[in-house]
Each structure stands twice: as structure tokens, then as C-alpha cells.
């Protein structure tokens, strides 16, 4: 994955998504060759010269100051996640340091972390930057039971490569686009992560849907939200997820899944725990 090409394609895609009307630029004449903003328009909005913006768009972000990056983010109407991705793309030195730390490889979670998971009464899983399911409690394993049937349980692989994903995810197309955007966000933070690069290459080779979603060049970070899963043993589960970062655990986060009190899903979560117990080997 070329660093300069990533920068170029990201900025071009964001520039192409922003219309002159969105940016408050008056349109003179009706003939525009580009659907979005021109380079000179972005440069004017960011307060830099067209030559300088062109150099940035061609991959020359290294050395750009925070004020320049912030001005560029404002000019392109980037959201918080896109802005962070832009800063990640500009910080090669920190990225290299991060990737060197990753060479040690992902270790299993500490015993104390597993004890925390096991003492949670709601489904909980530990996920890394590649969307691998590193650890879980019993309810979390039950919730994602089809995923855990794989030798290397991984949300992204299941979503793009397992035919059951279309049934498991209530909005499979959205799950695909968000997953591709999350992988791109992580790749921007750590482009030398070998496992992540290999996963992206595998998905690009094996999944036309991934190639389509990856080409959109969107970035996304899961923090909190709502998902509906169609569990094969329990039925539809309308769940709220929350992501909790784990300081000191490189790239790992605990994700929990809860339901509104008194809801049908809350009752089903009780059944899920009972169902999970029946699936354990005797």
C-alpha cells in the first residue's frame, strides 16, 4: 500500500464529495469538469496557495503543521474521524514507531482482563485493529457463535467471506461499508502493520464487495451505536454497543452489547446465556 497514493486518493475523494454549494462557493457558469471542488477552490478555502495544496494532495503531507492540517480539514468539511485519519496520514514518524511496537505480535489478553470479561453479565468481546476476536466471555462467544467457528475468528472475514453474514447482519451492506471504513482508518494509523495489510489484501482478492467498499475510501471508528443481529439460535437482537479502549494493550478494545431494560432483546439476552451453556462441550 503506497503511502503517497493513500494520501492522494483520500484527499481527492473528499474533494470530490464536496460540492461548491456545500462549501459556500458561488458557481459562475454552468460547465464544471469536476463533480466536486477544484484544487484551487480547496486551496482558497484552506488559506494556502494552489501549488502548496497540489503538493499536499500528491502525498506531501509529511511536515505539514497542525494548523495547516486543521485548515485543510475545515476546508474539506471532514468529520472527526476523517480529520484524525488525515492527521494519521501526515504522521509517518509516529506511524513507524507504532508499527515497530506491533512487530512483537498480538498477545492473548491478560488473565485479569479475561476475569473482567467473565464477570460481565452482558456479551463482551475483545477486538484488535484487524477486527480479530481476541477474547470474549461466554455470552459474547454465544452472540458471535458463527464467527467463532472459524480457526481465526475475525469480524471482517466473516462479513465479507462467509455466506451466513447476509443473514446474521440485519443490514449486511452497511456492515460491509463500515467494516471497510474501519480497516482503512486503522491502516492510516498503522500502515506497516503486516497482519492488517495481509487481511486487506486477502479481502481485496476474495471479495468483490470489499473491493467496492474499499474504493469509496471512507474512514470510520466504532465508538457506540446500535446494531441488529439475526442470531441463528435466538432470533433478532437489537443491541447497543459501546467500545472501551484498553490503555497499555496495543490496539485492543473491549466491546460490550446491551439492550434496553424490559425490551424483547433484554429477555432474549437471558435466553442467550442459557443457550450458550448448552453449546459448551460436556
C-alpha positions, 0 to 999 in steps of 0.5 A: 500500500503506497503511502503517497497514493493513500494520501492522494486518493483520500484527499481527492475523494473528499474533494470530490464529495464536496460540492461548491454549494456545500462549501459556500462557493458561488458557481459562475457558469454552468460547465464544471469538469469536476463533480466536486471542488477544484484544487484551487477552490480547496486551496482558497478555502484552506488559506494556502496557495494552489501549488502548496495544496497540489503538493499536499494532495500528491502525498506531501503531507509529511511536515505539514503543521497542525494548523495547516492540517486543521485548515485543510480539514475545515476546508474539506468539511471532514468529520472527526474521524476523517480529520484524525485519519488525515492527521494519521496520514501526515504522521509517518514518524509516529506511524513507524514507531507504532508499527515497530511496537506491533512487530512483537505480535498480538498477545492473548489478553491478560488473565485479569482482563479475561476475569473482567470479561467473565464477570460481565453479565452482558456479551463482551468481546475483545477486538484488535485493529484487524477486527480479530476476536481476541477474547470474549466471555461466554455470552459474547462467544454465544452472540458471535457463535458463527464467527467463532467457528472459524480457526481465526475468528475475525469480524471482517472475514466473516462479513465479507467471506462467509455466506451466513453474514447476509443473514446474521447482519440485519443490514449486511451492506452497511456492515460491509461499508463500515467494516471497510471504513474501519480497516482503512482508518486503522491502516492510516494509523498503522500502515506497516502493520503486516497482519492488517495489510495481509487481511486487506489484501486477502479481502481485496482478492476474495471479495468483490464487495470489499473491493467496492467498499474499499474504493469509496475510501471512507474512514470510520471508528466504532465508538457506540451505536446500535446494531441488529443481529439475526442470531441463528439460535435466538432470533433478532437482537437489537443491541447497543454497543459501546467500545472501551479502549484498553490503555497499555494493550496495543490496539485492543478494545473491549466491546460490550452489547446491551439492550434496553431494560424490559425490551424483547432483546433484554429477555432474549439476552437471558435466553442467550446465556442459557443457550450458550451453556448448552453449546459448551462441550460436556 
